């Protein structure tokens, strides 16, 4: 296996690549690498390694994982742990690594949700898989309507105080709960660094709820997952559902989502992108980056070439993206 040597030019375009995350000292790349898809046990290690190398060589220092990313759950963390030991041992302090807890991981009453028991145990398991002593950013992955918020939030505070995480993030919480978390965590001297929510041209629910604006007003960053709507906002579905696509695999992207109205809209967007000399994917990512309060977009990739295309969104004129037509119907 060929030894990896990081590019000496990886920070040459730092002024273009990074944004400050809220009022913190953290700079995040506008495009961050997400491990939600394509980094499971059945994925090619060499291909995944090439994607991560390409990302780092272009200044993408932020890698986003969760305990349940795979399949099977934990596989993505194990894969990155192998890479960290093999390729990035001397670059650990250049990387900003995030993981999460809150979704199903093991059987029994403590294998999911937001209890102190689950969060503490899950993070310890994640650190072992990643072969790390600490994580840079630890998220509560989803809102737990049953566990008292104080229990969840105090566990996050204690995780930081124990040195197992440097920063705390909130993912997929409603605005009223986010406001409570912000006040609680700030009161404990552990302000939330960032909120992670789904924002793309087909799903603007977090904007309608006012979450990115609240984050900006309160010194938090905002990072969008599923910024390409699981591939809908790429050229892959412009002519219908191709064989072997994610939509044919019976996962979270159901075939009925690709209605005739949506297909027409996607082709309208694609025509605008082509006229501008861009791709639908890069233009769609640039639209997210142009929105108020957004720090970064999370992008996954099946190949290094796909990720390289995503990186080009940083060259798209964002002011123009604000004028794109918006889809009037609910997709997600």
C-alpha angles and dihedrals in degrees: 000000000000116000115246118234114185119233115261088216096059093114098036092108097040094135090058098039107049138064128185113252105234113296093328132109091248122110115198127191114252087236116045126187115246124200097197093111135023098024100088129122092272094054121103107262092207092052092048090047090053090052093052092046091051091049095051093044087058096050097263098146098160116089117182122205141153133207092250099048112121136048103279101035110264095024096109092052091048091051093050090045089058091050093047091055095041103039112009107041090114093043100051094114091053092058128083105203124189132190135171144209133201107085127090113297110148139006124275135043096302099051097089148020128038110308120133088241093057097043096048095045094043094052092050089053091048092051090053092050092047092044090228135134093215141005122231096219128018120191134197094228101210142003115271110209094193109042112079109258091228091061093051094044095045089053089055091050092050092049089058093045090051089057094242093118132022097204139018127227134190121218129194099347122146116252096254091054091045090054091052091047092050093053094044096047094044089050088057093049093250105104115192110258101203148355121225118207140149113266126161140128090279099043119043098154094121090054091049089051090050098239101136090047091049090050092052093048092050101044099257128129124234124214124188122221121196088025089163093045092246091305100316090112093058131078091263097094102033092108098036132276113336121211114265094019122136090257091064094052098074097243131125093305104077122198094234090067090073096076123171088254092053092046090053091049093050091052090049090054091046091053089054091049093049091049089054093047093249136111125249090246097052092044092049092051091047089053090057092048089051093059122103115271098006115141102175145349123231113226129184125195141196093205138019088248091059091052092047089055091052092052090061090071087083088069095053117104102249096197089064090050091061088068096059117125113257124225108244098206134076114254103167 
